């Protein structure tokens, strides 16, 4: 098949970028052809198809220090990016692909790019890496970073995003997100009947069904990762506890720092960057070391030197790749019991703690730190679970079947 992968960016930007590029590489290894379509970015992987990439713009700062006219233009571009749509039309005319695979909502490009695909009758598959199809904010988080319980906008009413100022606690970007969400729902931008939606976790699957998506159009497809070589053993002496991810409120770093203060003799390494880097580093106890964003090989060495990985998120994590990477490398993960994280470490392959509970997090860290045999057993079980359920081979086997089903659906055939 000739498949167009559509995403905001075409590089290893967090778990989404890693999953997407690994998926594309495995599809090409099997004889398929993957063509990317994304916004320009200096970190993008080189590709001859970048001649069709539209210019990017900064959605994160929407409304900050902008004139009213600039705000209006930026908001319009989020809802309908005419330049991206024209370029995508040209790519489809030249490439004549068999299928379109969207990786998440594409705010850099706007879902208007799917209009020419629909006119051509092309099947469309959408992987929901976050919750943008059912939540204007994308993460089911209110403006104060508290989880939205129960999710308020999943049935298409975007007004709660204004009431809670869900976009960075500010009115204008929240209003733009509400308008964008309302327009896209009314136009079936992501929800047209011929489109299949992929949920990496059962939690995400339940959220899509609760939002009214038909069961026959929602597929649970766990993320996949190459198991690689056999992992090293958990260090019996020394080592550290590892956090790897973006330094943002929803990742629960403040909870981790509070737990670290209860465990002054347990070294914790924080690998990652983000808007909270300076503030977190200034308030961290001496036992916590910040190393910034790490290249993949260096991050793997940090995992191999660790006793466990900790993911103290306070939002509904979907299926974080950082947990799968720890499982691949034979390290237990300590995760919060919210969203899709608990699904990854079921059956004694990790530890689950309540979100926002620093004492319980400290207790779990202490358990694996003090009992290295326990950490080793959990890590080995996690590795076995990864190989059995979350291998890249298993993932792409299922994905090929979903592509065939999407083709039948677009052609008006019976969907199983």
NORVENQUI-V915883 format. One record per residue. OMEGA is omega in whole degrees, -180 to 180 (none if undefined). NEAR is the number of other C-alpha atoms within 10 Angstrom. Layout:
OMEGA_NEAR / OMEGA_NEAR
This chain:
171_15 / -170_16 / 174_22 / 173_23 / -180_21 / 180_25 / 177_23 / -177_22 / -180_25 / 174_26 / -176_19 / 179_17 / -180_14 / -178_13 / 180_18 / -179_22 / 179_17 / -179_16 / -177_20 / -178_22 / 177_18 / 178_17 / 180_22 / -179_21 / -180_14 / 176_17 / 180_20 / 176_15 / -179_10 / 175_10 / 175_10 / 176_14 / -179_15 / 179_21 / 180_19 / 169_24 / -176_26 / 175_25 / 177_23 / 174_19 / -178_16 / -180_9 / -178_11 / 173_15 / -180_13 / 177_10 / 177_11 / -179_8 / 180_13 / 177_17 / 177_11 / -177_19 / 175_21 / 176_22 / 179_13 / 172_16 / -172_17 / 178_8 / -176_14 / -176_10 / -177_11 / 177_18 / -177_19 / 177_11 / -178_9 / 173_12 / 179_10 / -180_10 / 178_9 / 177_13 / -179_18 / 180_14 / -180_11 / 179_20 / 179_22 / -179_16 / 176_21 / -176_22 / -180_22 / 180_20 / -176_20 / -180_17 / 179_15 / -180_25 / 180_20 / 179_15 / 179_17 / 177_25 / 179_18 / 178_14 / -180_20 / 179_17 / -180_12 / -171_9 / -177_14 / -176_14 / 178_19 / -172_16 / 175_23 / 177_25 / 176_21 / 172_24 / 179_22 / 172_22 / -172_23 / -177_19 / 176_20 / -174_23 / -174_31 / -179_22 / 174_22 / 179_23 / -178_22 / -180_21 / 177_14 / 176_17 / -180_18 / 179_16 / 180_8 / -180_12 / -178_16 / 175_23 / -179_24 / 175_26 / -178_25 / 173_22 / 180_20 / 178_23 / 172_25 / -173_23 / -174_22 / 179_19 / -178_25 / -176_27 / 180_27 / 180_30 / 175_25 / -175_17 / -177_22 / 180_27 / 174_24 / -177_22 / 177_21 / 177_14 / 173_20 / 178_14 / 178_17 / -175_19 / -11_9 / 179_8 / -170_18 / -171_17 / -169_20 / 179_21 / 173_15 / 178_19 / -175_16 / -174_24 / 178_17 / 180_18 / 175_27 / -178_22 / -177_14 / -179_18 / -168_20 / 180_29 / 177_25 / 177_18 / -175_17 / -174_15 / -171_18 / 179_18 / 176_25 / 178_26 / 178_21 / 179_24 / 178_24 / 180_24 / 179_19 / -178_21 / -178_24 / -179_18 / -177_14 / 177_19 / -177_19 / -180_10 / -176_13 / -177_12 / 178_20 / -167_23 / -180_17 / -172_12 / -177_12 / -177_21 / 178_23 / -179_28 / -178_29 / -179_25 / -179_26 / 178_22 / 174_26 / 177_18 / 178_21 / 177_24 / 179_23 / 179_15 / 178_19 / 179_25 / 178_16 / 179_15 / 175_18 / 177_12 / -179_19 / -177_13 / -177_13 / 180_11 / -179_21 / -179_19 / 171_19 / 178_17 / 180_21 / 174_21 / 179_26 / -180_23 / 177_23 / -178_19 / 177_21 / -176_10 / 178_8 / -177_10 / 172_17 / -180_12 / 174_17 / -180_25 / -180_16 / 178_14 / 179_10 / -178_11 / -178_20 / 169_23 / -172_24 / 163_26 / 178_27 / 179_24 / 179_22 / -179_20 / 180_24 / -172_18 / -172_18 / 179_20 / 174_21 / -179_21 / 179_24 / 176_20 / 179_20 / 179_26 / 177_21 / 177_18 / 180_21 / 179_24 / 176_18 / -177_17 / -173_18 / -178_13 / -180_11 / 179_20 / 179_19 / 178_27 / 178_22 / -180_24 / 180_19 / 180_18 / 180_18 / -174_13 / -178_11 / -174_13 / -175_16 / -176_12 / 179_10 / -179_16 / -178_15 / -177_8 / -176_11 / 173_18 / -175_18 / -178_13 / -178_16 / -179_22 / 179_16 / -177_17 / 179_12 / 179_17 / -174_17 / 171_15 / -176_8 / -178_10 / 179_9 / 178_11 / 178_16 / 178_15 / 176_11 / 177_21 / -179_26 / 178_22 / -176_19 / 173_25 / 179_30 / 173_30 / 178_26 / 178_26 / -172_26 / -173_28 / 176_25 / 175_24 / -176_22 / 176_24 / -177_27 / 179_26 / -169_26 / 179_20 / -179_18 / 176_18 / 178_25 / 178_28 / 177_21 / 178_26 / 178_31 / -177_27 / 174_26 / 179_30 / 177_33 / 177_33 / 173_32 / -173_26 / 176_25 / -176_26 / -177_20 / 179_21 / -177_19 / -177_20 / -177_24 / 180_22 / -175_15 / -171_23 / 176_24 / 172_13 / 173_13 / 178_14 / 178_25 / -180_27 / -178_22 / -180_22 / 178_21 / 178_16 / 176_20 / -177_18 / -175_17 / -178_22 / 178_19 / 176_15 / 178_28 / 180_21 / 180_15 / 177_19 / -179_24 / -177_17 / -179_14 / 179_21 / -178_23 / -176_13 / -177_12 / 176_17 / 176_14 / 179_15 / 180_26 / 179_21 / 178_18 / -179_25 / 178_28 / 178_22 / 178_20 / 178_29 / 180_25 / 179_17 / 178_21 / -179_26 / -176_19 / -169_11 / -169_16 / 177_23 / 179_20 / 179_21 / 179_18 / -180_18 / -176_19 / 173_20 / 180_12 / -178_14 / 178_18 / 177_13 / 178_11 / 177_19 / 179_21 / 179_14 / 179_20 / 177_25 / 179_23 / -179_16 / -180_21 / -179_20 / -180_13 / 179_11 / -179_11 / 178_9 / -180_14 / none_9
